[in-house]
C-alpha cells in the first residue's frame, strides 16, 4: 500500500469516516482536498455498502479473509482435492460474517462468485475424471467499481489445462463487476505462494496489484 504524508487533519477525517454510519464527511473544499490525499494513499476506499460513502483501510484490515480450508496443504498432494473446502462453504462463511442487513444482497452474488457445485465425470470403463481446480476466496478491498457487501473482492485459484499444453495456474481477483487483476503461474506451489502474498497484502485496491505480478484485464 502506498504511503504518503498525511496531515493531522487527514487523521481526523479518517476518524470521522470510521465513526459515521454511512462513512460520510462534509463536502467542503477542505474535506475534499483531504479525501483526495487519502484516496491517493489508499487509506480510504469507496464503500460498497453506502452510496457516496467511504471506508478506511484500517477498518478493512480488521475484517476476515475467506479462503478454502486445506488450500495451502494442497501443494503436497496437488491431485487430491477431496480435503479442500467447497466454494459454497467458503461463501457461506463470508455471508455469515456480514451484518444481517447485508446478507440478502450478498446472496445475490453467490452464483457469480461461488458458481454451481462441481460434479466429477466418469468415462466409459469407470475412470473418474477430475475437473480442474476452481477454488474461490474473498478478501477486503476495492476496485474501480463497487465490491461485494462488506467491501469484499472476489477471487479464485484456477487450474488451466489446455490440450497439448502444460498445466498452469491462474489467480483472478475482481470487484463486483468485470474489473479484474490476473496472474498466471507455471505450477501450483508458485500459485499458492502468490496467493499467500496477496492475502497478506489485504486490504488493497486492484490497481495496486501490479507490484505482485498481476495484470489488469
Helices and strands as residue ranges (DSSP letters): H 8-19, H 29-40, E 44-46, E 54-56, H 57-60, E 66-67, G 72-77, H 87-97, H 100-107, H 110-114, E 121-122, E 128-129, E 134-142, E 152-160, E 168-174, E 180-185, H 188-201, E 204-205, G 206-212, E 215-216
